[in-house]
Each structure stands twice: as structure tokens, then as C-alpha cells.
Amino acid sequence: MIEPVITAWKGRHRSVSGHQGAYDMREIVNAILYQGRTGCQWAYLPQKSATYYYFATWRDDGTDQVIHELLRRQVRERARRSEDPALVILDTQSVHVAAGAPADTSGHDPAKRVPGRTLGIDVEIVARDPQIKRFVPQPKRWRAEQTYGTLILHRRLVRDYEHHPSSSVSRVYWAMTHVMTRRLTGANTPTWREAQAVAA
């Protein structure tokens, strides 16, 4: 699905170190998605220097956003929805930062008493009736929490390990890229419960 984007990018960016074609781009993308899902360190990835190089380069030139936008349009088209939503609501979640993150790139959420960074997403807006005083679930509003729950399945987003906020943003793009490719292909990652059921 994203191979044409990566191939076109490689055609425009010749290797300055002489490694043109030495790395399988599919494996580089798989390593980025694997790290996002498992939360492992760069040192434990195969071809760690090449993987980080491509992650940082695609982060800086916006290729991660191009891939995300391509898949987002395909997901909405498959669901027979308009390419762009008509209304949105902003929601935020505070995420703890790791010990190595620079203090000048993080802050403190006094309402939640959480030191860290803020993760923001856009979802469709649903207005609450001010006349109703009791709790009533709002249609579609649960999608914000569902999206956060889906993102937190990617362990690299459970805590903000990145030194640069732009890397944190890129992590969210890659996590949603992973989610959307699974939706479009119908692939499913078995959970530990399913693995235990098969073993039994």
C-alpha cells in the first residue's frame, strides 16, 4: 500500500554513503512499526542506524504524514465517507515523559497533576444537551477515548521517550499508519489471550 510512496521517495533521494539499495525498505518500515508496537530500544532493532536514519528523515521531510494521509483517505473511502470530516473536536491527553527527555520540551498539567507532554487528536464533534444533568453517553464522543486506547496499545506511546516533540508526533503518525493498514488489509495481530487459547 505504501510501497509507491517509499519507492518514489528513494528515487528522489540518492544515498550519500553509497548504500543505495542496500536496505530493504519494507524491513525498515517493519522495524519502525515493530518498535512503536513493542516499545523496544533502538539498540535492539536490526540495522538500528539505518532504521533511525529513515525514521528521522521521514519525520523531518513529512513523508510519515504523506503515508498517513494516503491511508486515511483510503480508510474513509472504504467506509463510504467524505474525504475530509465536516466537523472536528480537539481532545488532549497528558503523557509522562521518560527521564532522558529534556525539561524544556515538557511541562506540567496542573489539572491532572501530570508532568509530561500533551497528546492531541481530532475527532468529530457532538454537542451535549445542557438541560440534562445526569450522565448520558454522547453518540460518537467515545471515539476519542477509543482512539487513545488504540494508540496506547503501541507501547512506545505509553510514555514519551522522545527527546524531540517532532519525534513524538511522528510516533503517533506511525501508530495510526499501523492501525489503518490493518483495517485496509483485514490483518489482525493475535493477542496474548489468543496465543494461550491456541497453546491449550
N, C-alpha and C positions, 0 to 999 in steps of 0.2 A: 504493500500500500504506500509506504513512504519511500520505496526504493527510487522512484524517478526524481524525487526532491534531493536525495542524497547523491545520486549519480550526477545530476546537474550541478550540484554544489562542488563535487570533486572535479568536474570538468572545468570549472571556473577557478579553482584553487590548486595550482600545481605545487607539489611538495618542494619545500626549500631545502629539506635534509636528504633528498634522494630516496625517500621511502614511498614514492608514488606507486600505489597498487600493492604495497607490501602488506597492508592490513585489510582484512575482510570487514567492510563497513557494517554488515549485518551483525557480526560479532561485537563490534564497537557499540552499536545501539543496544544489543542484548546486554552487554556489560553495564551500560548506564541504567537500563531498566532493572537489571538484577540488583544493582547497588541501591537503587531507590526503593525497591520492594523489601530487601533484606536488611538494609542499613549498614552493610559491611564497610570496612575502611578501604581506601584506595589501594593500600598495600596488598590486599587480598584478591584484587582483581587481576585477571590475566592481561598482559600488555597494559599495565597500570598507567604508564606515562603517556601512551598513545590515547588511551581512553580519556584521561583527564584533559589532554590537549584538545580532543574533539569536543568534549563537554564544554570546556571554557570557550573555545572558538565559536561553537554554535550558540552558546549563551550570549556572547558579545555581538555577533552579527545578526542575531534574531532568527536563525534557522530553526531553533526549537519552537518559536512562535509560529513560523510558517507551517511546520509539520502539524502543530496543534490546530491551527486554523483550518487546514485541509481536512483533517479528520473530523473536526467539529461540524463542518458543512456537510460531510457525508453522513454523519450520525443524524443530523436534523433532516436531511433529505430522505433518509430511510424511514424516519418517523413521520414523514409527510408534513413537516412543519416548515415555516418560512425560514430562509437562510439566517436572518437575524431576528432576535426577540424584539417585541414591540415595547415591553416594559421590563425594568430590572429593579432589584433591591440589593443594596450593599449590606453584607454581613461580615463581621470580623471575628477572629478567634486569636487569642494570645497563646503563643507557643514559647516554652522555655528555651533559652539558648544554652549551648554547650559551654563548658568552662573556657575553651580556647577562643571563643568569639570576641572580637574587640568590643570594649564597653561603649565606644562612640557610635556603634551601629545598632545598639539595642536600647531599650528603655524600660519603663515600669508602667503597668496597667493598674492604677490605683483602685479601680472598681473591682477587679478580680484578684488584686494583690499578687500579680504575677510579673516577675522580671523577664523580659524577653522581647520578642518581635511579634508583630501583628500579621496574621494571615487573612487576606480578604478575598471573597468570591462574589460574583454577581449571580443572582437568581431572579426569577420572575416575582413581581410584586403582588401582594394580596393585602388589601386593607382590612383592618379589624373593625367590627362594629362597636363604637364607643358606648352604646346603650347596654351592651351585655357585660355584666360584671363578673360572671363566673368563667371558669376555664372552658374554652371551646376550641378544639383543634381547627386551625385555619387551613383551607384547601391549598395545597402546593407549598405552603410555608415549610413543611417538613423536608422539602428538597434541600434546603440549606444545610440542615443537620445531617441529612443523608450524604450530602457531598463531603462534608467534613469527616464523617465516619468512613467513607470510601478512601479519602486521602490518608487518613491515619493508618489504614492497612498497609501503607507504604512507610516502612519503619524509619526511613531517612527523614520523614516529615514529623515524626512523633516529637522529636527535639530538633531545634535548629542548630545543626552542626557547622553551617557555612560561615566563613569569615566575611564574605561579601553578600549583602542583601540581594544583589542581582543573581547570585547562585541559588539563593532560596527561592526566588521567583521561578528560575529555570527548573528547579526540582518539582514545583507544582505543575508546570507545563508538561514535564516528562511523566509525572504520575497520571495526569489526565490523558496523555497520549497512550499510556499503557491501558487505562480503563477503556478508552474509545476503540482501540484496536481489538480488544477482547469482545466488545459489543458488536463490532462490524464483522468479525470472523466467527463469532459464536464459540470461541475457545474459552475454556474455563480452567483456572488453576485449582487443583484439589486442595481442600483444607486438611488440617491435621486430623480432624474427626473422620473425614472420608478415608484417609490413609489407614487409620486404625480399624475402620469397618472392613476394609479390604483385607487387612492382615488377619483379622479374626475370622 
